[in-house]
Amino acid sequence: MAQNITLLWGSGSPPCWRVMIALGEKNLQGYNQKLLSFDKMEHKSQEVLALNPRGQVPTFKHGDNVVNESYAACFYLESQFKAQGTKLTPDSAADLALMYQRTFEGATFYEKLNDVIYYEWYVPEEERHDSALQRRKDALVTEMKLWEGYLQKFSPFLAGANFSLADVIVFPTVASLFRFGLTPERYPKLAEYYSLLKDRPSIKASWPPHWLDTPGQSTLKEI
């Protein structure tokens, strides 16, 4: 069943990781996959552009169906393989509402993280200002405190008692926080959540390969 699924992906990309976790949770091992190099700009190759004119990863195809946005691909997988593997959407209206809320809030979380860790990548040198970077850091701190509160109220997973699409979507952002040096003692609920999920089979099997043999960074150590 997985033989007609193709995924083009990049190591360390949270959007790619989301799709890989979803594939793992639905027991769709053995799909066609190709790891692309960001350094070599392989995500801008004709192979990718033929399926994804934005030249981005993940690039995902199931049969003749191409779904390139990571949120959409994860929801698609849950829809098409609902009875297979882990059930990623709750049954009750209250739990489903919470799952949708946390899932789509995850986009803001990811954006605020990127605003800090990729500041020097996205902002030309002549336009960089310490005050602007500090505002981005402050916004990220506010966002992380919000998620600390969520995990204080609902646990162990983001939508309550069961692993769901919210966790598929948001965990790669949380893992990236700690990869970039976030201090666990300052954000104990996020650290607890990270520790709970990092060895989950779907997550461990799709762990970014370059993270395994290269040290993390200290960008977030002081925030």
mmCIF file of the C-alpha atoms, coordinates in Angstrom:
data_MODEL
# 
_entry.id   MODEL 
# 
loop_
_atom_site.group_PDB 
_atom_site.id 
_atom_site.type_symbol 
_atom_site.label_atom_id 
_atom_site.label_alt_id 
_atom_site.label_comp_id 
_atom_site.label_asym_id 
_atom_site.label_entity_id 
_atom_site.label_seq_id 
_atom_site.pdbx_PDB_ins_code 
_atom_site.Cartn_x 
_atom_site.Cartn_y 
_atom_site.Cartn_z 
_atom_site.occupancy 
_atom_site.B_iso_or_equiv 
_atom_site.pdbx_formal_charge 
_atom_site.auth_seq_id 
_atom_site.auth_comp_id 
_atom_site.auth_asym_id 
_atom_site.auth_atom_id 
_atom_site.pdbx_PDB_model_num 
ATOM 1   C CA . MET A 1 1   ? 0.000   0.000  0.000   1.00 0.00 ? 1   MET A CA 1 
ATOM 2   C CA . ALA A 1 2   ? 2.894   2.336  0.725   1.00 0.00 ? 2   ALA A CA 1 
ATOM 3   C CA . GLN A 1 3   ? 4.573   1.567  -2.602  1.00 0.00 ? 3   GLN A CA 1 
ATOM 4   C CA . ASN A 1 4   ? 2.465   4.185  -4.387  1.00 0.00 ? 4   ASN A CA 1 
ATOM 5   C CA . ILE A 1 5   ? 3.524   6.907  -1.927  1.00 0.00 ? 5   ILE A CA 1 
ATOM 6   C CA . THR A 1 6   ? 6.497   9.161  -2.686  1.00 0.00 ? 6   THR A CA 1 
ATOM 7   C CA . LEU A 1 7   ? 8.084   11.704 -0.363  1.00 0.00 ? 7   LEU A CA 1 
ATOM 8   C CA . LEU A 1 8   ? 10.891  14.119 -1.218  1.00 0.00 ? 8   LEU A CA 1 
ATOM 9   C CA . TRP A 1 9   ? 12.233  15.606 1.998   1.00 0.00 ? 9   TRP A CA 1 
ATOM 10  C CA . GLY A 1 10  ? 15.025  17.478 3.747   1.00 0.00 ? 10  GLY A CA 1 
ATOM 11  C CA . SER A 1 11  ? 16.712  16.632 7.050   1.00 0.00 ? 11  SER A CA 1 
ATOM 12  C CA . GLY A 1 12  ? 15.788  18.937 9.936   1.00 0.00 ? 12  GLY A CA 1 
ATOM 13  C CA . SER A 1 13  ? 12.779  20.451 8.203   1.00 0.00 ? 13  SER A CA 1 
ATOM 14  C CA . PRO A 1 14  ? 9.811   20.387 10.627  1.00 0.00 ? 14  PRO A CA 1 
ATOM 15  C CA . PRO A 1 15  ? 7.284   20.347 7.745   1.00 0.00 ? 15  PRO A CA 1 
ATOM 16  C CA . CYS A 1 16  ? 8.968   17.248 6.300   1.00 0.00 ? 16  CYS A CA 1 
ATOM 17  C CA . TRP A 1 17  ? 9.213   15.637 9.713   1.00 0.00 ? 17  TRP A CA 1 
ATOM 18  C CA . ARG A 1 18  ? 5.476   16.102 10.296  1.00 0.00 ? 18  ARG A CA 1 
ATOM 19  C CA . VAL A 1 19  ? 4.641   14.094 7.205   1.00 0.00 ? 19  VAL A CA 1 
ATOM 20  C CA . MET A 1 20  ? 7.143   11.374 8.106   1.00 0.00 ? 20  MET A CA 1 
ATOM 21  C CA . ILE A 1 21  ? 5.660   11.054 11.596  1.00 0.00 ? 21  ILE A CA 1 
ATOM 22  C CA . ALA A 1 22  ? 2.163   10.817 10.129  1.00 0.00 ? 22  ALA A CA 1 
ATOM 23  C CA . LEU A 1 23  ? 3.321   8.106  7.705   1.00 0.00 ? 23  LEU A CA 1 
ATOM 24  C CA . GLY A 1 24  ? 4.860   6.191  10.598  1.00 0.00 ? 24  GLY A CA 1 
ATOM 25  C CA . GLU A 1 25  ? 1.753   6.483  12.752  1.00 0.00 ? 25  GLU A CA 1 
ATOM 26  C CA . LYS A 1 26  ? -0.347  5.089  9.901   1.00 0.00 ? 26  LYS A CA 1 
ATOM 27  C CA . ASN A 1 27  ? 2.052   2.127  9.519   1.00 0.00 ? 27  ASN A CA 1 
ATOM 28  C CA . LEU A 1 28  ? 2.996   3.200  6.006   1.00 0.00 ? 28  LEU A CA 1 
ATOM 29  C CA . GLN A 1 29  ? 6.597   2.024  6.050   1.00 0.00 ? 29  GLN A CA 1 
ATOM 30  C CA . GLY A 1 30  ? 8.377   1.211  2.809   1.00 0.00 ? 30  GLY A CA 1 
ATOM 31  C CA . TYR A 1 31  ? 7.182   4.238  0.849   1.00 0.00 ? 31  TYR A CA 1 
ATOM 32  C CA . ASN A 1 32  ? 9.393   5.738  -1.836  1.00 0.00 ? 32  ASN A CA 1 
ATOM 33  C CA . GLN A 1 33  ? 11.513  8.513  -0.407  1.00 0.00 ? 33  GLN A CA 1 
ATOM 34  C CA . LYS A 1 34  ? 14.448  10.680 -1.346  1.00 0.00 ? 34  LYS A CA 1 
ATOM 35  C CA . LEU A 1 35  ? 16.506  12.821 1.000   1.00 0.00 ? 35  LEU A CA 1 
ATOM 36  C CA . LEU A 1 36  ? 17.419  16.120 -0.662  1.00 0.00 ? 36  LEU A CA 1 
ATOM 37  C CA . SER A 1 37  ? 20.300  18.422 0.218   1.00 0.00 ? 37  SER A CA 1 
ATOM 38  C CA . PHE A 1 38  ? 19.403  21.999 1.096   1.00 0.00 ? 38  PHE A CA 1 
ATOM 39  C CA . ASP A 1 39  ? 23.071  22.981 0.734   1.00 0.00 ? 39  ASP A CA 1 
ATOM 40  C CA . LYS A 1 40  ? 23.022  21.771 -2.876  1.00 0.00 ? 40  LYS A CA 1 
ATOM 41  C CA . MET A 1 41  ? 19.638  23.443 -3.477  1.00 0.00 ? 41  MET A CA 1 
ATOM 42  C CA . GLU A 1 42  ? 18.171  20.119 -4.542  1.00 0.00 ? 42  GLU A CA 1 
ATOM 43  C CA . HIS A 1 43  ? 14.726  21.277 -3.421  1.00 0.00 ? 43  HIS A CA 1 
ATOM 44  C CA . LYS A 1 44  ? 14.834  23.627 -6.420  1.00 0.00 ? 44  LYS A CA 1 
ATOM 45  C CA . SER A 1 45  ? 15.595  20.805 -8.857  1.00 0.00 ? 45  SER A CA 1 
ATOM 46  C CA . GLN A 1 46  ? 13.375  19.937 -11.794 1.00 0.00 ? 46  GLN A CA 1 
ATOM 47  C CA . GLU A 1 47  ? 12.427  16.717 -10.021 1.00 0.00 ? 47  GLU A CA 1 
ATOM 48  C CA . VAL A 1 48  ? 10.810  18.751 -7.242  1.00 0.00 ? 48  VAL A CA 1 
ATOM 49  C CA . LEU A 1 49  ? 9.484   21.550 -9.415  1.00 0.00 ? 49  LEU A CA 1 
ATOM 50  C CA . ALA A 1 50  ? 7.637   19.056 -11.589 1.00 0.00 ? 50  ALA A CA 1 
ATOM 51  C CA . LEU A 1 51  ? 5.501   18.184 -8.570  1.00 0.00 ? 51  LEU A CA 1 
ATOM 52  C CA . ASN A 1 52  ? 5.823   21.328 -6.465  1.00 0.00 ? 52  ASN A CA 1 
ATOM 53  C CA . PRO A 1 53  ? 6.187   24.591 -8.394  1.00 0.00 ? 53  PRO A CA 1 
ATOM 54  C CA . ARG A 1 54  ? 7.131   26.401 -5.178  1.00 0.00 ? 54  ARG A CA 1 
ATOM 55  C CA . GLY A 1 55  ? 10.348  24.380 -5.042  1.00 0.00 ? 55  GLY A CA 1 
ATOM 56  C CA . GLN A 1 56  ? 9.799   23.365 -1.436  1.00 0.00 ? 56  GLN A CA 1 
ATOM 57  C CA . VAL A 1 57  ? 9.797   20.217 0.646   1.00 0.00 ? 57  VAL A CA 1 
ATOM 58  C CA . PRO A 1 58  ? 7.987   18.156 1.608   1.00 0.00 ? 58  PRO A CA 1 
ATOM 59  C CA . THR A 1 59  ? 6.852   17.100 -1.827  1.00 0.00 ? 59  THR A CA 1 
ATOM 60  C CA . PHE A 1 60  ? 4.319   14.323 -1.314  1.00 0.00 ? 60  PHE A CA 1 
ATOM 61  C CA . LYS A 1 61  ? 2.508   12.121 -3.802  1.00 0.00 ? 61  LYS A CA 1 
ATOM 62  C CA . HIS A 1 62  ? 0.022   9.293  -3.271  1.00 0.00 ? 62  HIS A CA 1 
ATOM 63  C CA . GLY A 1 63  ? -0.910  7.633  -6.536  1.00 0.00 ? 63  GLY A CA 1 
ATOM 64  C CA . ASP A 1 64  ? -1.819  10.563 -8.779  1.00 0.00 ? 64  ASP A CA 1 
ATOM 65  C CA . ASN A 1 65  ? -2.589  12.868 -5.860  1.00 0.00 ? 65  ASN A CA 1 
ATOM 66  C CA . VAL A 1 66  ? 0.020   15.500 -5.024  1.00 0.00 ? 66  VAL A CA 1 
ATOM 67  C CA . VAL A 1 67  ? -0.220  17.210 -1.627  1.00 0.00 ? 67  VAL A CA 1 
ATOM 68  C CA . ASN A 1 68  ? 2.718   19.459 -0.834  1.00 0.00 ? 68  ASN A CA 1 
ATOM 69  C CA . GLU A 1 69  ? 1.642   21.485 2.187   1.00 0.00 ? 69  GLU A CA 1 
ATOM 70  C CA . SER A 1 70  ? 2.644   19.536 5.292   1.00 0.00 ? 70  SER A CA 1 
ATOM 71  C CA . TYR A 1 71  ? -0.583  20.225 7.215   1.00 0.00 ? 71  TYR A CA 1 
ATOM 72  C CA . ALA A 1 72  ? -2.623  19.129 4.218   1.00 0.00 ? 72  ALA A CA 1 
ATOM 73  C CA . ALA A 1 73  ? -0.527  15.985 3.712   1.00 0.00 ? 73  ALA A CA 1 
ATOM 74  C CA . CYS A 1 74  ? -0.968  14.965 7.359   1.00 0.00 ? 74  CYS A CA 1 
ATOM 75  C CA . PHE A 1 75  ? -4.733  15.494 7.237   1.00 0.00 ? 75  PHE A CA 1 
ATOM 76  C CA . TYR A 1 76  ? -4.854  13.653 3.911   1.00 0.00 ? 76  TYR A CA 1 
ATOM 77  C CA . LEU A 1 77  ? -3.064  10.638 5.385   1.00 0.00 ? 77  LEU A CA 1 
ATOM 78  C CA . GLU A 1 78  ? -5.431  10.501 8.338   1.00 0.00 ? 78  GLU A CA 1 
ATOM 79  C CA . SER A 1 79  ? -8.410  10.739 5.983   1.00 0.00 ? 79  SER A CA 1 
ATOM 80  C CA . GLN A 1 80  ? -7.212  8.104  3.520   1.00 0.00 ? 80  GLN A CA 1 
ATOM 81  C CA . PHE A 1 81  ? -5.892  5.634  6.113   1.00 0.00 ? 81  PHE A CA 1 
ATOM 82  C CA . LYS A 1 82  ? -8.229  6.353  9.010   1.00 0.00 ? 82  LYS A CA 1 
ATOM 83  C CA . ALA A 1 83  ? -8.690  2.697  9.982   1.00 0.00 ? 83  ALA A CA 1 
ATOM 84  C CA . GLN A 1 84  ? -4.969  1.935  9.786   1.00 0.00 ? 84  GLN A CA 1 
ATOM 85  C CA . GLY A 1 85  ? -2.372  2.486  12.498  1.00 0.00 ? 85  GLY A CA 1 
ATOM 86  C CA . THR A 1 86  ? -2.890  5.197  15.089  1.00 0.00 ? 86  THR A CA 1 
ATOM 87  C CA . LYS A 1 87  ? -6.211  7.027  15.086  1.00 0.00 ? 87  LYS A CA 1 
ATOM 88  C CA . LEU A 1 88  ? -5.078  10.665 14.929  1.00 0.00 ? 88  LEU A CA 1 
ATOM 89  C CA . THR A 1 89  ? -8.430  12.458 15.259  1.00 0.00 ? 89  THR A CA 1 
ATOM 90  C CA . PRO A 1 90  ? -10.542 12.191 18.437  1.00 0.00 ? 90  PRO A CA 1 
ATOM 91  C CA . ASP A 1 91  ? -14.183 11.128 18.419  1.00 0.00 ? 91  ASP A CA 1 
ATOM 92  C CA . SER A 1 92  ? -15.698 13.617 20.846  1.00 0.00 ? 92  SER A CA 1 
ATOM 93  C CA . ALA A 1 93  ? -16.543 17.113 19.665  1.00 0.00 ? 93  ALA A CA 1 
ATOM 94  C CA . ALA A 1 94  ? -14.675 18.716 22.580  1.00 0.00 ? 94  ALA A CA 1 
ATOM 95  C CA . ASP A 1 95  ? -11.474 16.762 21.961  1.00 0.00 ? 95  ASP A CA 1 
ATOM 96  C CA . LEU A 1 96  ? -11.723 17.317 18.213  1.00 0.00 ? 96  LEU A CA 1 
ATOM 97  C CA . ALA A 1 97  ? -12.139 21.062 18.716  1.00 0.00 ? 97  ALA A CA 1 
ATOM 98  C CA . LEU A 1 98  ? -9.064  21.146 20.966  1.00 0.00 ? 98  LEU A CA 1 
ATOM 99  C CA . MET A 1 99  ? -7.057  19.122 18.451  1.00 0.00 ? 99  MET A CA 1 
ATOM 100 C CA . TYR A 1 100 ? -7.923  21.497 15.611  1.00 0.00 ? 100 TYR A CA 1 
ATOM 101 C CA . GLN A 1 101 ? -7.166  24.536 17.778  1.00 0.00 ? 101 GLN A CA 1 
ATOM 102 C CA . ARG A 1 102 ? -3.721  23.306 18.859  1.00 0.00 ? 102 ARG A CA 1 
ATOM 103 C CA . THR A 1 103 ? -2.889  22.010 15.381  1.00 0.00 ? 103 THR A CA 1 
ATOM 104 C CA . PHE A 1 104 ? -3.471  25.335 13.673  1.00 0.00 ? 104 PHE A CA 1 
ATOM 105 C CA . GLU A 1 105 ? -1.925  27.346 16.504  1.00 0.00 ? 105 GLU A CA 1 
ATOM 106 C CA . GLY A 1 106 ? 1.147   25.288 15.719  1.00 0.00 ? 106 GLY A CA 1 
ATOM 107 C CA . ALA A 1 107 ? 1.657   27.396 12.598  1.00 0.00 ? 107 ALA A CA 1 
ATOM 108 C CA . THR A 1 108 ? 2.132   30.515 14.730  1.00 0.00 ? 108 THR A CA 1 
ATOM 109 C CA . PHE A 1 109 ? 4.489   28.642 17.064  1.00 0.00 ? 109 PHE A CA 1 
ATOM 110 C CA . TYR A 1 110 ? 6.627   27.507 14.122  1.00 0.00 ? 110 TYR A CA 1 
ATOM 111 C CA . GLU A 1 111 ? 6.649   30.994 12.592  1.00 0.00 ? 111 GLU A CA 1 
ATOM 112 C CA . LYS A 1 112 ? 7.832   32.630 15.821  1.00 0.00 ? 112 LYS A CA 1 
ATOM 113 C CA . LEU A 1 113 ? 10.583  30.056 16.198  1.00 0.00 ? 113 LEU A CA 1 
ATOM 114 C CA . ASN A 1 114 ? 11.803  30.668 12.650  1.00 0.00 ? 114 ASN A CA 1 
ATOM 115 C CA . ASP A 1 115 ? 11.741  34.435 13.193  1.00 0.00 ? 115 ASP A CA 1 
ATOM 116 C CA . VAL A 1 116 ? 14.500  33.953 15.773  1.00 0.00 ? 116 VAL A CA 1 
ATOM 117 C CA . ILE A 1 117 ? 16.623  31.040 14.626  1.00 0.00 ? 117 ILE A CA 1 
ATOM 118 C CA . TYR A 1 118 ? 16.754  32.146 10.996  1.00 0.00 ? 118 TYR A CA 1 
ATOM 119 C CA . TYR A 1 119 ? 16.945  35.900 11.606  1.00 0.00 ? 119 TYR A CA 1 
ATOM 120 C CA . GLU A 1 120 ? 20.397  36.248 10.023  1.00 0.00 ? 120 GLU A CA 1 
ATOM 121 C CA . TRP A 1 121 ? 19.344  34.030 7.113   1.00 0.00 ? 121 TRP A CA 1 
ATOM 122 C CA . TYR A 1 122 ? 16.165  35.919 6.251   1.00 0.00 ? 122 TYR A CA 1 
ATOM 123 C CA . VAL A 1 123 ? 17.169  39.508 7.083   1.00 0.00 ? 123 VAL A CA 1 
ATOM 124 C CA . PRO A 1 124 ? 19.905  41.232 5.015   1.00 0.00 ? 124 PRO A CA 1 
ATOM 125 C CA . GLU A 1 125 ? 22.848  42.373 7.121   1.00 0.00 ? 125 GLU A CA 1 
ATOM 126 C CA . GLU A 1 126 ? 22.202  46.074 6.522   1.00 0.00 ? 126 GLU A CA 1 
ATOM 127 C CA . GLU A 1 127 ? 18.635  45.679 7.833   1.00 0.00 ? 127 GLU A CA 1 
ATOM 128 C CA . ARG A 1 128 ? 19.482  43.824 11.047  1.00 0.00 ? 128 ARG A CA 1 
ATOM 129 C CA . HIS A 1 129 ? 19.052  45.553 14.398  1.00 0.00 ? 129 HIS A CA 1 
ATOM 130 C CA . ASP A 1 130 ? 19.545  44.201 17.891  1.00 0.00 ? 130 ASP A CA 1 
ATOM 131 C CA . SER A 1 131 ? 16.243  45.715 18.968  1.00 0.00 ? 131 SER A CA 1 
ATOM 132 C CA . ALA A 1 132 ? 14.387  43.945 16.159  1.00 0.00 ? 132 ALA A CA 1 
ATOM 133 C CA . LEU A 1 133 ? 15.932  40.594 17.068  1.00 0.00 ? 133 LEU A CA 1 
ATOM 134 C CA . GLN A 1 134 ? 15.061  41.171 20.723  1.00 0.00 ? 134 GLN A CA 1 
ATOM 135 C CA . ARG A 1 135 ? 11.423  41.807 19.802  1.00 0.00 ? 135 ARG A CA 1 
ATOM 136 C CA . ARG A 1 136 ? 11.381  38.492 17.957  1.00 0.00 ? 136 ARG A CA 1 
ATOM 137 C CA . LYS A 1 137 ? 12.896  36.731 20.946  1.00 0.00 ? 137 LYS A CA 1 
ATOM 138 C CA . ASP A 1 138 ? 10.340  38.328 23.257  1.00 0.00 ? 138 ASP A CA 1 
ATOM 139 C CA . ALA A 1 139 ? 7.533   37.168 20.966  1.00 0.00 ? 139 ALA A CA 1 
ATOM 140 C CA . LEU A 1 140 ? 8.921   33.629 21.021  1.00 0.00 ? 140 LEU A CA 1 
ATOM 141 C CA . VAL A 1 141 ? 9.143   33.675 24.821  1.00 0.00 ? 141 VAL A CA 1 
ATOM 142 C CA . THR A 1 142 ? 5.508   34.763 25.020  1.00 0.00 ? 142 THR A CA 1 
ATOM 143 C CA . GLU A 1 143 ? 4.547   31.971 22.643  1.00 0.00 ? 143 GLU A CA 1 
ATOM 144 C CA . MET A 1 144 ? 6.472   29.312 24.575  1.00 0.00 ? 144 MET A CA 1 
ATOM 145 C CA . LYS A 1 145 ? 4.863   30.402 27.834  1.00 0.00 ? 145 LYS A CA 1 
ATOM 146 C CA . LEU A 1 146 ? 1.481   29.985 26.163  1.00 0.00 ? 146 LEU A CA 1 
ATOM 147 C CA . TRP A 1 147 ? 2.327   26.381 25.258  1.00 0.00 ? 147 TRP A CA 1 
ATOM 148 C CA . GLU A 1 148 ? 3.702   25.789 28.743  1.00 0.00 ? 148 GLU A CA 1 
ATOM 149 C CA . GLY A 1 149 ? 0.256   26.760 29.996  1.00 0.00 ? 149 GLY A CA 1 
ATOM 150 C CA . TYR A 1 150 ? -1.494  24.477 27.516  1.00 0.00 ? 150 TYR A CA 1 
ATOM 151 C CA . LEU A 1 151 ? 0.599   21.514 28.656  1.00 0.00 ? 151 LEU A CA 1 
ATOM 152 C CA . GLN A 1 152 ? -0.046  22.389 32.285  1.00 0.00 ? 152 GLN A CA 1 
ATOM 153 C CA . LYS A 1 153 ? -3.784  22.189 31.661  1.00 0.00 ? 153 LYS A CA 1 
ATOM 154 C CA . PHE A 1 154 ? -3.949  19.338 29.129  1.00 0.00 ? 154 PHE A CA 1 
ATOM 155 C CA . SER A 1 155 ? -1.508  16.473 29.222  1.00 0.00 ? 155 SER A CA 1 
ATOM 156 C CA . PRO A 1 156 ? 0.311   14.328 28.428  1.00 0.00 ? 156 PRO A CA 1 
ATOM 157 C CA . PHE A 1 157 ? -0.470  15.209 24.802  1.00 0.00 ? 157 PHE A CA 1 
ATOM 158 C CA . LEU A 1 158 ? -1.477  18.513 23.229  1.00 0.00 ? 158 LEU A CA 1 
ATOM 159 C CA . ALA A 1 159 ? -5.130  17.550 22.846  1.00 0.00 ? 159 ALA A CA 1 
ATOM 160 C CA . GLY A 1 160 ? -5.416  15.572 26.054  1.00 0.00 ? 160 GLY A CA 1 
ATOM 161 C CA . ALA A 1 161 ? -5.041  11.881 26.786  1.00 0.00 ? 161 ALA A CA 1 
ATOM 162 C CA . ASN A 1 162 ? -4.281  10.607 23.286  1.00 0.00 ? 162 ASN A CA 1 
ATOM 163 C CA . PHE A 1 163 ? -1.628  11.280 20.658  1.00 0.00 ? 163 PHE A CA 1 
ATOM 164 C CA . SER A 1 164 ? -3.246  13.164 17.764  1.00 0.00 ? 164 SER A CA 1 
ATOM 165 C CA . LEU A 1 165 ? -2.588  15.240 14.660  1.00 0.00 ? 165 LEU A CA 1 
ATOM 166 C CA . ALA A 1 166 ? -1.796  18.151 16.973  1.00 0.00 ? 166 ALA A CA 1 
ATOM 167 C CA . ASP A 1 167 ? 1.241   16.246 18.230  1.00 0.00 ? 167 ASP A CA 1 
ATOM 168 C CA . VAL A 1 168 ? 2.221   15.166 14.715  1.00 0.00 ? 168 VAL A CA 1 
ATOM 169 C CA . ILE A 1 169 ? 2.241   18.814 13.652  1.00 0.00 ? 169 ILE A CA 1 
ATOM 170 C CA . VAL A 1 170 ? 3.727   20.524 16.710  1.00 0.00 ? 170 VAL A CA 1 
ATOM 171 C CA . PHE A 1 171 ? 6.322   18.075 18.039  1.00 0.00 ? 171 PHE A CA 1 
ATOM 172 C CA . PRO A 1 172 ? 8.923   18.905 15.342  1.00 0.00 ? 172 PRO A CA 1 
ATOM 173 C CA . THR A 1 173 ? 8.733   22.571 16.411  1.00 0.00 ? 173 THR A CA 1 
ATOM 174 C CA . VAL A 1 174 ? 9.272   21.615 20.055  1.00 0.00 ? 174 VAL A CA 1 
ATOM 175 C CA . ALA A 1 175 ? 12.179  19.341 19.122  1.00 0.00 ? 175 ALA A CA 1 
ATOM 176 C CA . SER A 1 176 ? 13.730  22.220 17.158  1.00 0.00 ? 176 SER A CA 1 
ATOM 177 C CA . LEU A 1 177 ? 13.571  24.436 20.235  1.00 0.00 ? 177 LEU A CA 1 
ATOM 178 C CA . PHE A 1 178 ? 15.812  22.049 22.128  1.00 0.00 ? 178 PHE A CA 1 
ATOM 179 C CA . ARG A 1 179 ? 18.017  21.428 19.109  1.00 0.00 ? 179 ARG A CA 1 
ATOM 180 C CA . PHE A 1 180 ? 18.705  25.177 19.110  1.00 0.00 ? 180 PHE A CA 1 
ATOM 181 C CA . GLY A 1 181 ? 19.609  25.243 22.779  1.00 0.00 ? 181 GLY A CA 1 
ATOM 182 C CA . LEU A 1 182 ? 16.429  25.940 24.755  1.00 0.00 ? 182 LEU A CA 1 
ATOM 183 C CA . THR A 1 183 ? 17.069  25.449 28.481  1.00 0.00 ? 183 THR A CA 1 
ATOM 184 C CA . PRO A 1 184 ? 14.771  22.688 29.800  1.00 0.00 ? 184 PRO A CA 1 
ATOM 185 C CA . GLU A 1 185 ? 14.673  24.114 33.331  1.00 0.00 ? 185 GLU A CA 1 
ATOM 186 C CA . ARG A 1 186 ? 13.099  27.333 32.080  1.00 0.00 ? 186 ARG A CA 1 
ATOM 187 C CA . TYR A 1 187 ? 10.327  25.536 30.193  1.00 0.00 ? 187 TYR A CA 1 
ATOM 188 C CA . PRO A 1 188 ? 9.684   22.356 32.196  1.00 0.00 ? 188 PRO A CA 1 
ATOM 189 C CA . LYS A 1 189 ? 6.381   21.384 30.584  1.00 0.00 ? 189 LYS A CA 1 
ATOM 190 C CA . LEU A 1 190 ? 7.792   21.691 27.062  1.00 0.00 ? 190 LEU A CA 1 
ATOM 191 C CA . ALA A 1 191 ? 10.828  19.691 28.222  1.00 0.00 ? 191 ALA A CA 1 
ATOM 192 C CA . GLU A 1 192 ? 8.572   17.029 29.716  1.00 0.00 ? 192 GLU A CA 1 
ATOM 193 C CA . TYR A 1 193 ? 6.555   16.828 26.514  1.00 0.00 ? 193 TYR A CA 1 
ATOM 194 C CA . TYR A 1 194 ? 9.737   16.562 24.437  1.00 0.00 ? 194 TYR A CA 1 
ATOM 195 C CA . SER A 1 195 ? 11.098  13.783 26.660  1.00 0.00 ? 195 SER A CA 1 
ATOM 196 C CA . LEU A 1 196 ? 7.806   11.900 26.495  1.00 0.00 ? 196 LEU A CA 1 
ATOM 197 C CA . LEU A 1 197 ? 7.659   11.826 22.696  1.00 0.00 ? 197 LEU A CA 1 
ATOM 198 C CA . LYS A 1 198 ? 11.250  11.767 21.459  1.00 0.00 ? 198 LYS A CA 1 
ATOM 199 C CA . ASP A 1 199 ? 11.469  7.963  21.684  1.00 0.00 ? 199 ASP A CA 1 
ATOM 200 C CA . ARG A 1 200 ? 8.024   7.286  20.202  1.00 0.00 ? 200 ARG A CA 1 
ATOM 201 C CA . PRO A 1 201 ? 8.642   4.831  17.305  1.00 0.00 ? 201 PRO A CA 1 
ATOM 202 C CA . SER A 1 202 ? 7.311   7.087  14.525  1.00 0.00 ? 202 SER A CA 1 
ATOM 203 C CA . ILE A 1 203 ? 9.413   9.982  15.810  1.00 0.00 ? 203 ILE A CA 1 
ATOM 204 C CA . LYS A 1 204 ? 12.575  8.062  16.562  1.00 0.00 ? 204 LYS A CA 1 
ATOM 205 C CA . ALA A 1 205 ? 12.489  6.359  13.145  1.00 0.00 ? 205 ALA A CA 1 
ATOM 206 C CA . SER A 1 206 ? 12.194  9.707  11.355  1.00 0.00 ? 206 SER A CA 1 
ATOM 207 C CA . TRP A 1 207 ? 14.649  11.678 13.534  1.00 0.00 ? 207 TRP A CA 1 
ATOM 208 C CA . PRO A 1 208 ? 16.594  14.124 11.320  1.00 0.00 ? 208 PRO A CA 1 
ATOM 209 C CA . PRO A 1 209 ? 19.683  12.126 10.334  1.00 0.00 ? 209 PRO A CA 1 
ATOM 210 C CA . HIS A 1 210 ? 22.107  15.028 10.546  1.00 0.00 ? 210 HIS A CA 1 
ATOM 211 C CA . TRP A 1 211 ? 20.997  15.683 14.124  1.00 0.00 ? 211 TRP A CA 1 
ATOM 212 C CA . LEU A 1 212 ? 22.387  12.282 15.106  1.00 0.00 ? 212 LEU A CA 1 
ATOM 213 C CA . ASP A 1 213 ? 26.013  13.098 14.342  1.00 0.00 ? 213 ASP A CA 1 
ATOM 214 C CA . THR A 1 214 ? 26.274  16.880 14.641  1.00 0.00 ? 214 THR A CA 1 
ATOM 215 C CA . PRO A 1 215 ? 25.986  19.050 17.769  1.00 0.00 ? 215 PRO A CA 1 
ATOM 216 C CA . GLY A 1 216 ? 23.035  21.321 18.363  1.00 0.00 ? 216 GLY A CA 1 
ATOM 217 C CA . GLN A 1 217 ? 23.233  25.097 18.516  1.00 0.00 ? 217 GLN A CA 1 
ATOM 218 C CA . SER A 1 218 ? 23.007  27.614 21.352  1.00 0.00 ? 218 SER A CA 1 
ATOM 219 C CA . THR A 1 219 ? 20.788  30.226 19.659  1.00 0.00 ? 219 THR A CA 1 
ATOM 220 C CA . LEU A 1 220 ? 18.018  29.880 22.269  1.00 0.00 ? 220 LEU A CA 1 
ATOM 221 C CA . LYS A 1 221 ? 20.177  29.187 25.317  1.00 0.00 ? 221 LYS A CA 1 
ATOM 222 C CA . GLU A 1 222 ? 19.572  32.561 26.965  1.00 0.00 ? 222 GLU A CA 1 
ATOM 223 C CA . ILE A 1 223 ? 15.860  33.017 26.341  1.00 0.00 ? 223 ILE A CA 1 
# 
